[in-house]
């Protein structure tokens, strides 16, 4: 432990006997609160937001103080984020999972101490837990399990002790164990998502209603809740419950307080902000009388402030240092920032803020916030953190932004500034560079749902902040795009002139025009995106070659295609559960479910970033080629070359995919389109009678023991069913997807198809289905996969992909190799003949009389045109 931390910890011990140095709100400053109240009077959007918030707050403001006080549960009530990860609902089993990761319904007011299954509608637990809870309260109203009346532990619907259901689904706090030994932790789920999640939400509503209206009734109710929470907070310890099987957001560390250490950052933030919000109201006699009555003793304003500062602000600081509050980068740093500026104590505040920038390695404790090192060494040159997932990278950016904003609001700390780091601006550029056809971001790693629209990792508020901070027109253009190509947006309610934003955005668009999508490469992050067309005719093809660790998948050289308003080669997206979970490790995360190549039946090794040989635009064509490094150490070559070529009409296009592998003894090219049934051409498929790709005697989702070695040898084959195989395919075969608009993006049905032409497959052609994550509402039930195995030390796969509406624009495709050179000829319906040539090194190409490693030539009516040539 460093001297700085030792000093800080000793100083914290002294705070109990020290007077508060804080004299006013330092986050919700008087100026900002005045702005909010004025804006609510001036602007309809602000008034509407305030009205909605106040109406929600009134539901709880009209409840008794005793009710609000009792909503907050002590350490003796567990907190867990699942009832049963493996078995779902006691009544309907895993049917509940189709409603999401955390699907159980809770109505704290109408059905206290009950959770409702959204699938079967059953309420659990079956015992009257409220009676049991009340029977265990001590003189301070704190539940003690040892004191509680165990005779109340029976199924209220079956009170007869001789009834076989007398103890069915009875939770005594620790969960209910069925006859097979499966534990259902119903009260733990309620403790997390009922008492604490709802209480924190209500606290936020109440103190925000106070800020918006100035009505003391909201501050008084918030103070009642905050006092009770502050009294409990130091004793909250997730580890005790984690050791007993209650799973939470702790990243496997079993650390935390109310919640797991990752999500505990959010708890800390809410508590710090609540104290700062109601600080000016703490001298109110009625407020103090209300709190005193419930506390059973006189509570002065000084007492209330001392309790909040010791048990919340200093507790947050200390628990960050001890890693019990520790999230993704930016999360605990933001919590420390809020604790410091809300405390506003010259003995501690600057020291805690200095901690943000001090070097620190996470372990038993956190010695420093590491911000300087994060900006200079960890955030890459494209502005991404060390996550693969755009969504998880967004956490870094959002939290870094909120830290920067908080420091700016506070104004007294000037030793360090986020804006001074060049990569800070890059962090706002990075997610915007991933946008495809205005409504998608590639679902890289743990991101999104299967083929669903949405700009994961992209935030309008972040983009507006970047525009205001850096004055770069690019951010105004992107804010305009994110806002539906409209300038009518506004700033936050606490700003002095929030409506000025729309005029500023409009001025930029008038001067520079809207953003024009272009082919782009992010070499540090590892993602190339080919972009062509605009508006309804926009299309994009992404090739990911970045890290496949962290919240990444083993998906190096995965491609995703976007066109006709849809995701046409969709990634599976976020796994069922981001933890040790078979479906995650053997399917969603595994190489086999991605549009790439599996070597030797194993997932890819951990890989950082490959190397783009080229990413280029041409005349009606674009192309990229990436060498992937070492996702398979046994391979000397693992390389993909992609190109996207416009057809004669403005809508049509096709993609040429060439994948080269050298090394290993077995390869499997995996490619899948969107949801939809398939038609085949020139294939003699034989149905496998039963079982899965792993064998006729291997059932779907069979446990084959791969978890024992951390899934290192998992094939994922048992996740593929309806297996059909052509063991001797023709040199040219095809499958066509009849596309289902899974997410109802188009207002009217469209007759969209996606065709794969497989050219000179090395061996069998296999078609099989697999299921994307099953607990993501809206996900397709299954997807058809094209699988091309190869036995041998090398393979070169070539596929032409054409999406089309009505009739296809490609009339004929041919492949003719010359050594390492791949030559593909595409003839369009109009008679245009495109020749795509790909070589491993620059060669002289007679057709175009040029030296290149990759080229696209087009011939029509006796005229030869070079669409693209890469030397």
C-alpha positions in Angstrom: 0.0 0.0 0.0 1.4 3.4 -1.0 2.1 6.2 1.5 -0.7 8.2 -0.2 -3.3 5.6 0.5 -2.1 5.0 4.1 -2.4 8.7 4.8 -5.8 8.9 3.1 -7.1 5.9 5.2 -5.8 7.4 8.4 -7.4 10.7 7.6 -10.6 9.0 6.9 -10.6 7.6 10.4 -10.3 11.1 11.8 -13.3 12.4 10.0 -15.8 11.0 12.6 -14.6 13.7 15.0 -14.3 16.5 12.5 -16.8 19.0 11.5 -18.1 19.1 7.9 -16.2 21.5 5.6 -18.9 21.4 3.0 -21.1 24.6 2.9 -23.1 24.1 -0.3 -24.0 21.8 -3.1 -21.0 21.4 -5.3 -22.4 19.2 -8.1 -25.9 20.5 -8.1 -24.7 24.0 -7.7 -27.2 26.8 -7.0 -26.5 28.2 -10.5 -27.3 24.9 -12.2 -30.4 24.3 -10.1 -31.6 27.8 -11.0 -31.0 27.0 -14.6 -33.1 23.9 -14.4 -36.1 25.6 -12.7 -35.9 28.4 -15.2 -35.7 26.1 -18.2 -38.7 24.1 -16.9 -40.7 27.4 -17.0 -39.4 28.4 -20.4 -39.3 25.2 -22.5 -42.0 22.7 -23.2 -39.5 19.8 -23.4 -38.1 20.6 -20.0 -41.6 21.1 -18.5 -42.7 17.7 -19.9 -39.7 15.9 -18.5 -40.2 17.6 -15.1 -43.9 16.8 -15.1 -43.2 13.1 -15.8 -40.5 12.8 -13.2 -42.6 14.6 -10.5 -45.6 12.4 -11.2 -43.4 9.3 -10.7 -41.9 10.8 -7.5 -45.4 11.6 -6.1 -46.3 8.0 -6.0 -43.6 7.5 -3.3 -43.7 11.0 -1.8 -47.3 10.2 -0.8 -46.3 7.1 1.1 -45.6 7.2 4.8 -42.0 7.8 6.1 -42.2 4.4 7.8 -42.9 2.7 4.4 -39.9 4.3 2.7 -37.7 3.6 5.7 -38.6 -0.1 5.7 -38.1 -0.4 1.9 -34.3 -0.4 2.5 -33.2 -3.8 3.6 -30.0 -4.6 5.7 -27.1 -6.8 5.0 -29.1 -9.8 6.4 -31.2 -9.9 3.2 -29.2 -11.3 0.2 -28.7 -9.7 -3.2 -28.5 -11.9 -6.3 -29.2 -11.3 -10.0 -30.7 -14.7 -10.8 -33.2 -17.1 -9.3 -31.6 -20.1 -11.0 -29.1 -19.6 -13.8 -29.4 -23.2 -14.9 -33.0 -24.1 -14.1 -35.0 -20.8 -14.5 -38.4 -20.9 -12.8 -39.5 -23.5 -10.2 -42.8 -24.0 -12.2 -42.0 -23.5 -15.9 -38.2 -24.1 -16.0 -36.2 -22.3 -18.6 -39.2 -20.9 -20.4 -38.6 -17.8 -18.3 -35.3 -17.2 -20.1 -36.9 -16.1 -23.3 -38.0 -12.9 -21.6 -34.4 -11.7 -21.0 -31.5 -12.0 -18.6 -33.2 -10.5 -15.6 -36.9 -11.1 -16.5 -38.7 -11.5 -13.2 -41.4 -9.0 -12.5 -41.5 -7.1 -9.2 -44.2 -4.7 -7.9 -43.0 -3.5 -4.6 -46.2 -1.7 -3.8 -48.8 -4.2 -4.9 -46.9 -7.5 -4.3 -44.2 -6.9 -1.6 -41.7 -9.7 -1.2 -42.9 -11.5 -4.3 -41.4 -12.0 -7.7 -43.5 -13.0 -10.7 -42.5 -15.2 -13.5 -43.2 -13.5 -16.9 -43.7 -16.8 -18.6 -46.1 -18.7 -16.4 -47.3 -15.9 -14.1 -46.6 -17.8 -10.9 -45.6 -15.7 -7.8 -42.7 -16.7 -5.6 -41.7 -17.5 -2.9 -44.8 -19.4 -1.8 -44.4 -18.5 1.9 -45.5 -15.2 3.4 -42.0 -13.8 3.6 -43.2 -10.4 4.9 -44.5 -12.0 8.0 -41.2 -13.9 8.4 -39.2 -10.8 7.8 -41.2 -8.7 10.3 -40.9 -11.5 12.9 -37.1 -11.3 12.7 -36.7 -7.5 13.3 -34.7 -6.4 16.4 -35.3 -3.2 18.4 -33.8 -1.2 15.6 -36.0 -2.7 12.9 -33.1 -4.8 11.4 -33.9 -8.3 10.3 -32.1 -11.1 12.1 -32.5 -14.5 10.7 -31.9 -16.2 14.1 -34.7 -14.2 15.6 -37.3 -14.9 12.9 -40.2 -17.2 13.5 -39.3 -20.4 11.5 -42.9 -21.7 12.0 -43.9 -19.2 9.3 -41.8 -21.1 6.7 -44.5 -22.9 4.8 -46.4 -22.6 1.5 -49.3 -20.3 2.3 -51.5 -22.0 -0.3 -50.8 -25.4 1.3 -50.7 -24.8 5.1 -51.4 -28.5 6.0 -48.0 -30.0 7.1 -49.0 -33.3 5.6 -49.6 -31.7 2.2 -46.8 -32.7 -0.3 -46.6 -29.0 -1.4 -46.3 -27.7 2.2 -42.7 -26.6 1.7 -42.7 -26.2 -2.1 -40.9 -23.0 -3.2 -40.5 -21.8 0.4 -37.6 -19.4 0.7 -36.2 -18.8 4.2 -33.7 -16.1 2.9 -31.1 -18.5 1.6 -33.2 -19.9 -1.2 -35.4 -23.0 -1.8 -33.8 -26.4 -2.7 -35.9 -28.8 -4.8 -35.8 -32.6 -4.6 -32.9 -32.7 -7.1 -30.8 -30.3 -5.1 -31.4 -27.3 -7.4 -31.5 -24.0 -5.5 -33.9 -21.2 -6.4 -32.8 -17.9 -4.8 -36.1 -15.9 -4.9 -35.5 -13.6 -1.9 -32.0 -12.9 -3.1 -33.4 -11.7 -6.5 -36.0 -9.6 -4.7 -33.3 -8.2 -2.4 -31.4 -7.0 -5.4 -34.1 -5.9 -7.9 -36.8 -5.2 -5.4 -35.7 -3.6 -2.2 -32.4 -2.1 -3.3 -32.9 -1.4 -7.1 -36.3 0.1 -6.5 -35.2 2.1 -3.4 -32.2 3.6 -5.2 -34.5 4.5 -8.1 -37.1 6.1 -5.7 -34.3 8.0 -4.0 -33.3 9.4 -7.3 -36.8 10.4 -8.3 -37.4 12.2 -5.0 -34.2 14.2 -4.9 -34.5 15.2 -8.5 -38.1 16.3 -7.9 -36.7 18.5 -5.2 -34.1 20.0 -7.6 -36.8 20.7 -10.2 -39.5 22.1 -8.0 -37.9 23.3 -4.8 -40.7 21.6 -2.9 -39.3 20.5 0.4 -41.7 17.5 0.6 -39.4 15.6 -1.8 -36.2 16.5 0.0 -37.8 15.3 3.3 -38.7 11.9 1.9 -35.3 11.6 0.2 -33.6 12.4 3.5 -35.6 9.7 5.3 -34.3 7.1 2.8 -30.8 8.5 2.7 -30.4 8.4 6.4 -31.5 4.7 6.6 -29.1 3.8 3.7 -26.2 5.7 5.3 -26.8 3.8 8.5 -26.7 0.4 6.7 -24.1 1.1 4.0 -20.8 0.4 5.9 -22.1 -3.0 6.9 -23.1 -4.1 3.4 -20.8 -6.9 2.2 -21.6 -8.9 -0.9 -18.9 -11.4 -0.2 -20.8 -13.2 2.5 -23.7 -13.9 0.1 -21.4 -14.6 -2.9 -19.8 -17.4 -0.9 -23.2 -18.9 -0.5 -23.9 -19.0 -4.2 -25.7 -15.7 -4.7 -24.3 -14.5 -8.1 -23.9 -10.8 -8.7 -21.9 -8.4 -10.9 -18.5 -9.0 -9.3 -16.5 -10.3 -12.3 -15.8 -13.5 -10.4 -14.1 -11.7 -7.5 -17.0 -12.1 -5.0 -16.3 -8.5 -3.9 -18.9 -5.8 -3.5 -21.2 -4.2 -1.0 -24.9 -3.9 -1.8 -24.3 -5.2 -5.3 -21.2 -6.8 -6.9 -18.2 -4.6 -7.1 -18.9 -3.6 -10.8 -22.4 -2.5 -10.3 -21.7 -1.1 -6.9 -20.2 1.9 -8.7 -23.7 2.9 -9.7 -24.9 2.6 -6.1 -22.0 4.8 -4.9 -22.8 7.4 -7.6 -26.5 7.6 -6.7 -25.8 8.0 -3.0 -23.2 10.7 -3.5 -25.5 12.7 -5.8 -28.5 12.3 -3.5 -26.5 13.8 -0.6 -25.3 16.8 -2.7 -28.8 17.3 -4.0 -30.6 17.6 -0.7 -27.7 19.3 1.1 -29.4 22.7 1.2 -32.6 21.2 2.7 -30.9 19.6 5.6 -31.5 22.5 7.9 -35.3 22.2 7.5 -36.8 21.5 10.9 -39.6 19.3 9.6 -37.0 17.2 7.7 -34.9 16.7 10.8 -38.0 15.9 12.9 -39.1 13.2 10.4 -35.6 11.6 10.4 -35.3 11.9 14.2 -38.6 10.1 14.8 -37.5 7.1 12.7 -34.0 7.0 14.0 -35.3 7.0 17.6 -33.1 9.8 18.6 -32.5 13.5 17.9 -30.8 14.0 14.6 -29.4 17.5 13.9 -28.4 18.9 10.5 -24.8 18.4 11.6 -25.5 14.8 12.5 -27.1 14.1 9.2 -24.2 15.7 7.3 -21.6 13.9 9.4 -23.4 10.5 8.8 -23.6 11.0 5.1 -20.0 12.1 4.8 -18.6 9.4 7.0 -20.8 6.5 5.9 -21.2 7.4 2.3 -18.5 9.7 0.9 -15.6 8.4 3.0 -17.0 4.8 2.7 -17.1 5.1 -1.1 -13.5 6.3 -1.1 -12.2 3.5 1.2 -14.1 0.8 -0.6 -12.7 1.9 -3.9 -9.2 1.7 -2.5 -10.0 -1.8 -1.2 -11.6 -2.8 -4.6 -15.0 -3.5 -3.2 -16.2 -0.8 -5.5 -14.4 -1.5 -8.8 -16.0 -1.6 -12.2 -14.9 -1.2 -15.8 -12.5 1.6 -16.5 -14.1 4.9 -15.7 -16.7 3.5 -13.3 -14.9 3.5 -10.0 -13.0 6.6 -11.1 -16.3 8.4 -11.6 -17.4 7.3 -8.2 -14.2 8.6 -6.6 -14.7 11.9 -8.5 -18.3 12.3 -7.1 -17.2 11.4 -3.6 -14.4 14.0 -3.7 -16.3 16.9 -5.2 -19.4 16.3 -3.1 -17.3 16.2 0.1 -15.7 19.5 -0.9 -13.1 19.3 1.9 -9.7 20.8 1.3 -8.2 18.0 3.6 -9.3 15.3 1.2 -10.9 16.5 -2.1 -7.7 17.4 -4.1 -6.0 14.3 -2.7 -8.8 12.0 -3.9 -8.9 13.7 -7.3 -5.1 13.4 -7.6 -5.7 9.6 -7.1 -7.6 9.5 -10.4 -4.4 10.2 -12.3 -2.0 8.2 -10.2 -0.7 4.9 -11.5 -2.4 1.9 -10.0 -2.8 -1.8 -10.7 -5.9 -3.6 -9.6 -5.5 -6.4 -7.2 -6.3 -6.7 -3.6 -6.7 -3.0 -3.7 -6.6 -0.1 -6.2 -3.6 2.1 -5.6 -4.5 4.7 -8.2 -7.1 5.6 -10.8 -4.5 5.1 -13.6 -6.1 7.7 -15.8 -2.8 9.1 -17.1 -1.6 5.6 -18.1 -5.0 4.8 -19.6 -4.9 7.8 -21.9 -1.2 7.4 -22.9 -0.8 3.6 -23.1 -4.1 1.7 -22.9 -6.6 3.6 -25.1 -5.5 2.9 -28.6 -4.8 5.4 -31.4 -8.3 5.0 -32.7 -9.8 5.9 -29.4 -10.9 2.5 -28.1 -10.1 1.0 -24.8 -9.0 -2.6 -24.4 -12.4 -4.0 -24.9 -13.5 -5.6 -28.2 -17.2 -4.8 -27.7 -18.3 -1.3 -28.9 -20.8 -1.3 -26.0 -18.2 -2.0 -23.3 -15.8 0.5 -24.8 -18.6 3.0 -24.6 -18.6 2.6 -20.8 -15.0 4.0 -20.8 -16.0 7.0 -22.9 -19.2 7.8 -21.0 -17.6 7.6 -17.7 -14.5 9.6 -18.8 -16.8 12.2 -20.1 -18.9 12.4 -16.9 -15.7 12.7 -14.8 -14.5 15.6 -17.1 -17.9 17.3 -16.8 -18.0 16.8 -13.0 -14.5 18.4 -12.7 -15.6 21.3 -14.9 -18.7 21.8 -12.7 -16.7 21.7 -9.5 -14.1 24.2 -10.9 -11.7 24.1 -8.0 -9.5 21.3 -9.2 -7.0 22.4 -11.9 -4.0 20.1 -11.6 -5.2 17.7 -14.3 -7.7 17.9 -17.2 -9.0 15.1 -19.5 -9.3 17.5 -22.5 -5.5 17.9 -22.5 -5.1 14.3 -23.6 -5.4 13.9 -27.4 -6.9 10.5 -27.2 -9.9 11.9 -25.2 -11.2 13.4 -28.5 -10.4 10.2 -30.3 -12.7 8.3 -27.9 -15.7 10.3 -29.2 -14.7 9.8 -32.8 -14.2 6.0 -32.6 -17.8 4.8 -32.2 -19.1 7.1 -34.8 -16.6 5.6 -37.3 -18.3 2.3 -36.8 -21.8 3.4 -38.0 -23.1 1.4 -40.9 -26.1 2.5 -43.1 -27.1 5.0 -40.4 -28.7 2.5 -38.1 -26.2 -0.3 -37.3 -22.9 -0.8 -35.6 -21.1 -4.2 -36.2 -22.0 -6.4 -33.3 -18.4 -7.1 -32.3 -18.0 -9.2 -29.2 -20.6 -8.9 -26.5 -22.8 -6.4 -28.3 -26.4 -6.2 -29.3 -28.9 -8.8 -30.4 -28.8 -11.0 -33.5 -29.2 -8.6 -36.4 -31.0 -6.0 -34.4 -30.8 -2.3 -35.5 -29.2 0.1 -33.0 -26.1 2.2 -32.6 -24.5 0.3 -29.8 -21.8 2.4 -28.2 -23.0 5.5 -29.9 -24.6 8.3 -27.7 -26.2 11.5 -28.8 -25.3 13.2 -25.5 -21.7 12.1 -25.9 -21.5 13.4 -29.4 -23.1 16.7 -28.4 -20.5 17.0 -25.6 -17.7 16.4 -28.1 -19.0 19.1 -30.4 -19.3 21.6 -27.6 -15.8 20.7 -26.2 -13.8 20.2 -29.3 -15.7 22.5 -31.8 -15.2 19.9 -34.6 -17.9 20.1 -37.3 -17.7 16.3 -37.6 -19.4 15.9 -34.2 -22.2 18.2 -35.2 -22.7 16.2 -38.4 -22.9 13.0 -36.5 -25.2 14.4 -33.8 -27.5 15.5 -36.7 -27.4 11.9 -38.1 -28.0 10.2 -34.8 -31.0 12.6 -34.2 -32.7 11.3 -37.4 -31.1 13.9 -39.7 -32.7 16.7 -37.7 -31.1 19.6 -35.9 -34.0 20.1 -33.4 -32.2 19.0 -30.3 -31.3 20.7 -27.0 -28.8 20.5 -24.2 -29.4 19.4 -20.7 -31.9 20.9 -18.3 -29.2 22.2 -16.0 -27.6 24.3 -18.8 -28.0 28.1 -19.0 -29.1 28.1 -22.7 -29.9 24.5 -23.7 -31.9 25.5 -26.8 -28.9 27.2 -28.4 -27.6 23.8 -29.5 -30.1 23.3 -32.3 -29.0 26.6 -34.0 -25.3 25.6 -33.7 -26.0 22.2 -35.3 -28.1 23.8 -38.0 -25.3 26.2 -38.8 -22.7 23.5 -39.2 -25.0 21.4 -41.5 -25.7 24.5 -43.6 -22.0 25.1 -44.0 -20.6 21.6 -44.3 -23.6 19.5 -45.2 -24.5 16.1 -43.6 -21.9 13.4 -43.0 -21.0 11.4 -46.1 -20.2 7.8 -45.4 -16.8 6.6 -46.7 -14.7 3.4 -46.5 -12.7 3.5 -43.4 -10.1 1.5 -41.4 -9.3 1.6 -37.7 -5.9 -0.2 -37.6 -5.4 0.2 -33.8 -8.8 -1.1 -33.0 -8.8 -3.6 -35.8 -11.9 -2.9 -38.0 -12.2 -2.1 -41.7 -15.5 -1.0 -43.1 -16.3 -0.8 -46.8 -19.1 1.7 -47.5 -20.9 2.5 -50.8 -24.1 4.1 -51.7 -26.2 6.5 -49.7 -29.7 6.9 -48.2 -31.8 3.8 -48.9 -29.1 2.4 -51.2 -26.4 2.6 -48.5 -24.5 -0.6 -47.9 -21.5 -1.5 -45.7 -19.3 -4.5 -45.2 -17.2 -4.8 -42.0 -14.1 -6.9 -41.4 -13.1 -7.2 -37.8 -9.4 -8.0 -37.0 -9.1 -6.6 -33.5 -8.8 -8.2 -30.1 -10.9 -11.3 -29.4 -10.4 -11.2 -25.6 -12.2 -9.4 -22.7 -15.8 -8.9 -23.9 -14.7 -10.0 -27.3 -15.5 -13.3 -29.1 -13.1 -15.6 -30.9 -14.1 -13.9 -34.1 -11.0 -12.7 -35.8 -11.7 -11.9 -39.5 -15.5 -12.1 -39.0 -17.5 -10.2 -41.6 -20.9 -8.5 -41.2 -22.9 -7.1 -44.2 -25.5 -4.3 -44.0 -27.8 -3.4 -46.9 -31.4 -2.8 -47.9 -31.9 -1.5 -44.3 -31.0 -4.8 -42.7 -28.2 -6.8 -41.2 -27.6 -9.5 -43.8 -24.7 -11.4 -42.2 -25.6 -10.9 -38.6 -23.4 -11.7 -35.6 -25.1 -13.5 -32.7 -24.4 -10.5 -30.4 -24.5 -10.5 -26.6 -24.4 -14.0 -25.1 -27.1 -15.5 -22.9 -25.0 -14.8 -19.9 -21.6 -13.1 -19.8 -20.2 -15.6 -17.4 -19.0 -19.3 -17.3 -21.9 -20.6 -19.5 -21.8 -23.4 -22.0 -23.9 -21.7 -24.7 -21.6 -18.7 -24.5 -18.3 -20.6 -24.7 -19.4 -23.3 -27.2 -21.7 -21.2 -29.4 -22.0 -17.4 -29.1 -18.3 -16.8 -28.3 -16.9 -19.7 -30.4 -15.3 -19.2 -33.7 -17.7 -21.6 -35.4 -20.7 -19.4 -35.1 -18.9 -16.5 -36.7 -18.4 -15.7 -40.4 -14.8 -16.9 -40.4 -12.7 -20.1 -40.6 -12.1 -22.7 -37.8 -8.8 -24.5 -37.8 -8.4 -28.0 -36.3 -11.9 -27.9 -34.8 -10.9 -25.5 -32.0 -11.8 -21.9 -31.3 -9.2 -19.2 -32.1 -6.4 -18.5 -29.6 -6.4 -15.2 -27.9 -5.4 -12.6 -30.4 -4.8 -8.9 -30.3 -4.8 -7.0 -33.6 -4.0 -8.2 -37.1 -2.6 -6.1 -40.0 -4.6 -4.6 -42.8 -2.6 -5.1 -46.1 -5.0 -2.6 -47.8 -8.3 -0.9 -47.3 -9.3 1.1 -50.4 -12.1 2.7 -52.4 -12.3 2.6 -56.2 -14.8 3.4 -58.9 -18.0 1.7 -57.9 -16.0 -0.8 -55.8 -14.1 -1.1 -52.6 -11.9 -3.7 -51.0 -9.9 -4.7 -48.0 -7.4 -7.4 -47.1 -6.3 -8.4 -43.6 -3.6 -10.7 -42.3 -4.7 -11.9 -38.9 -1.5 -12.6 -37.1 -1.7 -15.6 -34.9 -5.3 -16.6 -33.9 -4.1 -20.1 -34.8 -0.4 -20.5 -34.0 -0.1 -23.5 -36.4 -1.1 -21.4 -39.4 1.5 -19.4 -41.4 -1.3 -17.7 -43.3 -4.8 -16.7 -42.1 -6.0 -14.0 -44.4 -9.2 -12.6 -45.8 -9.7 -10.5 -48.9 -13.1 -8.9 -49.3 -14.5 -6.6 -52.0 -17.9 -4.9 -52.6 -18.9 -4.1 -56.2 -21.8 -2.0 -57.5 -24.1 -3.5 -60.1 -25.4 -1.5 -63.1 -28.4 -0.2 -61.2 -28.1 2.1 -58.2 -29.4 -0.5 -55.7 -27.7 -3.7 -56.6 -24.3 -4.9 -55.4 -22.3 -8.0 -54.7 -19.5 -9.1 -52.4 -16.5 -11.3 -53.2 -15.0 -13.1 -50.2 -11.6 -14.9 -50.5 -10.3 -16.6 -47.4 -6.8 -18.2 -47.4 -5.5 -20.6 -44.7 -2.2 -22.3 -44.6 -1.4 -24.5 -41.6 -3.3 -27.0 -39.4 -4.8 -30.2 -40.8 -8.5 -29.4 -40.9 -10.4 -26.2 -41.8 -14.0 -25.2 -41.6 -15.3 -22.2 -43.5 -18.5 -20.9 -41.7 -20.9 -18.4 -43.2 -24.5 -17.6 -42.4 -27.1 -15.1 -43.5 -30.1 -13.6 -41.8 -33.2 -15.4 -40.5 -35.1 -17.2 -43.2 -35.5 -20.5 -45.0 -33.1 -21.4 -47.7 -33.2 -22.7 -51.3 -30.4 -24.6 -52.8 -28.9 -25.0 -56.3 -26.7 -27.8 -57.6 -26.6 -29.5 -54.2 -27.5 -33.1 -53.5 -28.1 -32.9 -49.8 -28.6 -35.9 -47.6 -30.4 -35.3 -44.3 -28.7 -36.6 -41.1 -31.5 -38.6 -39.4 -30.9 -37.4 -35.9 -28.4 -35.8 -33.6 -26.2 -32.9 -34.3 -23.1 -32.0 -36.3 -21.1 -33.7 -33.5 -22.8 -37.0 -34.4 -26.1 -38.8 -34.8 -25.9 -39.9 -31.1 -25.0 -36.5 -29.7 -28.0 -34.5 -28.6 -28.4 -30.8 -29.0 -26.6 -28.9 -26.3 -25.0 -32.1 -25.0 -22.5 -31.6 -22.2 -19.3 -33.2 -23.7 -17.1 -32.3 -20.8 -15.3 -29.4 -22.5 -15.8 -27.1 -19.4 -13.2 -29.1 -17.6 -10.4 -27.5 -19.6 -12.1 -24.1 -19.9 -13.6 -25.0 -23.3 -10.1 -24.9 -25.0 -11.0 -28.0 -27.0 -14.7 -27.3 -27.5 -15.8 -27.7 -31.1 -19.3 -26.3 -30.8 -20.6 -29.0 -33.1 -23.3 -30.2 -30.7 -25.0 -26.8 -31.1 -25.7 -27.4 -34.8 -28.8 -29.5 -35.8 -30.9 -30.3 -38.9 -27.7 -31.3 -40.5 -27.7 -31.8 -44.3 -24.6 -32.8 -46.3 -23.4 -33.0 -49.9 -20.3 -35.1 -49.9 -19.4 -34.5 -53.5 -20.6 -31.0 -54.4 -20.2 -29.5 -57.9 -17.6 -26.9 -58.5 -20.3 -24.2 -58.3 -23.2 -24.5 -55.9 -25.5 -21.9 -54.3 -27.9 -21.3 -51.5 -30.4 -18.5 -51.2 -31.9 -17.1 -48.1 -35.5 -15.9 -48.2 -34.9 -13.1 -45.8 -37.2 -12.5 -42.8 -37.3 -8.9 -41.5 -36.8 -10.2 -38.0 -36.8 -6.8 -36.2 -39.7 -5.3 -38.4 -37.4 -2.6 -39.7 -39.4 -2.1 -43.0 -42.9 -0.8 -42.8 -44.0 -3.0 -45.7 -42.7 -6.5 -46.5 -39.9 -6.7 -49.0 -39.0 -9.7 -51.2 -35.3 -9.7 -50.2 -33.0 -12.6 -50.9 -29.3 -13.2 -50.1 -27.5 -15.6 -52.3 -24.2 -17.4 -51.6 -22.3 -18.8 -54.7 -19.7 -21.2 -53.4 -16.9 -21.6 -55.9 -14.8 -24.7 -56.0 -15.5 -25.9 -52.5 -12.6 -28.1 -51.2 -14.8 -30.9 -49.9 -18.3 -31.3 -48.4 -21.0 -28.7 -48.3 -22.9 -28.8 -45.0 -26.0 -26.9 -44.1 -27.2 -26.8 -40.5 -29.1 -24.7 -38.1 -28.0 -23.2 -34.8 -29.7 -21.0 -32.2 -28.5 -17.5 -31.2 -28.9 -16.5 -27.6 -32.3 -17.7 -26.4 -32.9 -15.2 -23.7 -32.8 -12.1 -25.9 -36.4 -11.1 -26.7 -36.8 -10.8 -30.5 -33.8 -12.9 -31.5 -34.5 -15.3 -34.3 -35.2 -18.9 -33.2 -32.5 -20.2 -35.5 -30.2 -19.4 -38.3 -29.1 -21.5 -41.3 -25.3 -22.0 -41.7 -23.1 -22.9 -44.6 -20.2 -25.0 -43.5 -17.4 -26.0 -45.8 -14.9 -28.5 -44.3 -11.4 -29.2 -45.7 -8.9 -31.9 -44.7 -5.4 -30.8 -45.6 -2.8 -28.2 -44.7 -4.2 -25.4 -46.8 -7.4 -24.1 -48.3 -8.6 -21.1 -50.3 -12.3 -20.4 -50.0 -14.1 -18.2 -52.4 -17.7 -17.1 -52.2 -19.8 -14.5 -54.0 -22.6 -13.0 -51.9 -25.4 -11.1 -53.6 -28.4 -9.5 -51.8 -31.3 -8.6 -54.1 -34.9 -7.7 -54.3 -37.0 -9.4 -57.0 -34.5 -10.7 -59.6 -30.7 -11.1 -59.0 -28.3 -8.9 -60.9 -25.5 -11.5 -61.2 -26.1 -13.8 -64.1 -23.0 -16.0 -63.8 -19.9 -16.5 -61.6 -16.7 -18.5 -62.3 -13.5 -19.2 -60.5 -10.2 -19.9 -62.1 -7.0 -20.1 -60.0 -3.5 -19.7 -61.2 -1.2 -20.9 -58.4 -1.8 -18.6 -55.4 -3.7 -16.2 -57.7 -7.5 -16.4 -57.4 -9.4 -15.2 -60.4 -13.2 -14.7 -60.2 -15.3 -13.6 -63.0 -18.8 -12.1 -62.4 -21.1 -11.5 -65.3 -24.1 -9.3 -64.7 -27.5 -9.5 -66.3 -26.6 -6.5 -68.5 -23.6 -8.4 -69.9 -21.0 -6.5 -68.0 -18.0 -8.8 -67.1 -16.2 -8.1 -63.9 -12.9 -9.8 -63.2 -11.6 -9.9 -59.6 -7.9 -10.9 -59.2 -6.3 -11.6 -55.9 -2.7 -12.5 -55.4 -0.4 -12.9 -52.3 2.0 -10.3 -53.7 2.0 -7.8 -56.6 2.0 -9.4 -60.0 1.7 -8.1 -63.6 -1.9 -8.4 -64.7 -2.2 -8.6 -68.5 -5.9 -7.7 -68.4 -5.3 -4.2 -67.1 -1.7 -3.9 -68.0 -0.9 -3.1 -64.5 1.1 -4.5 -61.5 -1.1 -5.1 -58.5 -1.8 -7.6 -55.8 -5.5 -7.0 -56.1 -7.6 -5.6 -58.8 -11.1 -5.3 -60.2 -11.6 -4.9 -63.9 -14.9 -4.3 -65.7 -15.6 -5.0 -69.4 -18.7 -3.9 -71.3 -19.3 -3.0 -74.9 -15.7 -3.5 -75.7 -14.5 -1.1 -73.1 -12.2 -2.1 -70.3 -12.3 -0.2 -67.0 -10.1 -0.5 -63.9 -12.5 -0.2 -61.0 -9.8 -0.7 -58.4 -6.1 -1.7 -58.3 -3.9 -2.2 -55.2 -0.2 -2.3 -56.0 
